[in-house]
Amino acid sequence: MLDDLADVHNHFLKLENRCYRRYGKYAGRYLLQPHLTKLLHRTKQHWAWIPRDTLDAVIIRLHIAWERFFNIAGVGRPKYKKRHKYRSAKFQTGYKLEDGGVRLSFKSWNEASQRLKFNKRWFLFHQHRAWHGNVRYIQILRDSVGTYWLYVVTDDASKEVLPATGESVGADFGMKDAFLTLNTGEKIQHPQFLKQSLKELRNLNKSLSRKAKDSGNYWRAIHDLARLYRKVADQRRDWQWKLATDLCRRFGLIATETLNLDGMKRLWGRKVSDLAFYEFVEILSFKSVKHNRYFRQVGQWTATTKPCSDCGYNNENLSLSDRQWTCPNCGSHHDRDVNAAINILRAACDPVVEIV
C-alpha cells in the first residue's frame, strides 16, 4: 500500500510543479481532491482499493508542504518519493482497534459481481501500553529497516503534574566539558552513541561498498546499516527522554539558551549531530508542558558567556579555549560554563530580555 501511496504523491506533486512553473503558485488540496475523484473513475482505478481518506491524507500533506515552502524562508519545495522510501499511511476511518490487533478495510475486485467490495483484514501488533482518550486516527509507519509501527493518536491532553519543587535552573549547552552544565555546578556528560558505534558503522559501510548494486546481498547490507543507525537513534532518544524527565522532577523552571546549530555544524560537524541539541530542546519543551513546568529559552544574541555573573563586567578577551577565568573587576573566579548557566537563568527571569 505504501508503494501505491508513493505513486499518488508523485502524481500530484507533478501537477503541483506544473502549476508552479506556469503560474508561480500551487493548486492546493481544494482543487486536487476533486481531481482525485475523477481519476479514481477514469485512469487511476487501481488506486481505488486504498481508503479514500488515506489518499486524501497524501494530498493534504502535499498542501501543507507547499504552504511551508511559500510562507517559511529557507524551506524547500516538496520532493518526489521512491516507492520503497514512502514512509507512512494515515487512517481516519475504515479501521477497528482491539487489544493487540487492528482491522483495516480495503477494497478488492470481486469477479462474480464485477465490482469493488470491502475486504477486512486483521493485523497483529505488540501493544506495549494502553492509550487514553478517544482515538482520532491511526498511522502506520515503515522505517528504513522495513519494520512497521502503529501510531494511535488520541485526543487525550491530560498532564502528569509533578510535585512543586520551588527550584529553578539554568542550563548551558557545551561541546567540550559537558553536554549540559547547570548553574549549580553540576555537569552532565553525553554518552555520544554515534561515536561509540563508529567502528561498526565503518565496517558495515565497507561491506556495503563491496556488494553488487541491487543484489540480494546489497539490500541485506543496506538493512544492516539502517538497523545500526536506528539503534543509535533509539539509544540517544531514550537517554534524552530520561534526562528531560529527571530535570522536570528536580526543577520548576528550566532555562536554556538558543543555539546557532547551522554555524556549529560547520565548525564541529558530526559531533553536533551526535549530541542532538535541537531534539533535546524539543523533548524538554514537551515534558515541561506535560509535567506543568516552566521552560524558557533566552534569545540567541543574549550575552551569557562573557559577562561576569557577580558584577556584570563584560570580558571581551574571553576566548573559546578559556575554560576558567578570573574577573579583572571584582576578582571572582569562574568556570566558563557554570558562569554562562547562571547568566542564562538570570536572563530567563528578566522581563526585559528576549525570550524565545
Stockholm file with secondary structure:
# STOCKHOLM 1.0

chainA/1-356         MLDDLADVHNHFLKLENRCYRRYGKYAGRYLLQPHLTKLLHRTKQHWAWIPRDTLDAVIIRLHIAWERFFNIAGVGRPKYKKRHKYRSAKFQTGYKLEDGGVRLSFKSWNEASQRLKFNKRWFLFHQHRAWHGNVRYIQILRDSVGTYWLYVVTDDASKEVLPATGESVGADFGMKDAFLTLNTGEKIQHPQFLKQSLKELRNLNKSLSRKAKDSGNYWRAIHDLARLYRKVADQRRDWQWKLATDLCRRFGLIATETLNLDGMKRLWGRKVSDLAFYEFVEILSFKSVKHNRYFRQVGQWTATTKPCSDCGYNNENLSLSDRQWTCPNCGSHHDRDVNAAINILRAACDPVVEIV
#=GR chainA/1-356 SS CHHHHHHHHHHHHHHHHHHHHHHSSCCCHHHHHHHHHHHHHTTCGGGTTSCHHHHHHHHHHHHHHHHHHHHSTTCCCCCCCCGGGCCEEEESSSEEEETTEEEEEEEEEETTTTEEEEEEEEEECCCCSCCCSCEEEEEEEECTTSCEEEEEEECCCCCCCCCCCCCEEEEEECSSSCSEEETTSCEECCCCHHHHTHHHHHHHHHHHHTSCTTSHHHHHHHHHHHHHHHHHHHHHHHHHHHHHHHHHHHCSEEEEECCCHHHHHHHHTHHHHHHTHHHHHHHHHHHHHHTTCEEEEECTTSCCSSBCTTTCCBCTTCCTTCSEEECTTTCCEEEHHHHHHHHHHHHHTCTTSCBC
#=GC SS_cons         CHHHHHHHHHHHHHHHHHHHHHHSSCCCHHHHHHHHHHHHHTTCGGGTTSCHHHHHHHHHHHHHHHHHHHHSTTCCCCCCCCGGGCCEEEESSSEEEETTEEEEEEEEEETTTTEEEEEEEEEECCCCSCCCSCEEEEEEEECTTSCEEEEEEECCCCCCCCCCCCCEEEEEECSSSCSEEETTSCEECCCCHHHHTHHHHHHHHHHHHTSCTTSHHHHHHHHHHHHHHHHHHHHHHHHHHHHHHHHHHHCSEEEEECCCHHHHHHHHTHHHHHHTHHHHHHHHHHHHHHTTCEEEEECTTSCCSSBCTTTCCBCTTCCTTCSEEECTTTCCEEEHHHHHHHHHHHHHTCTTSCBC
//
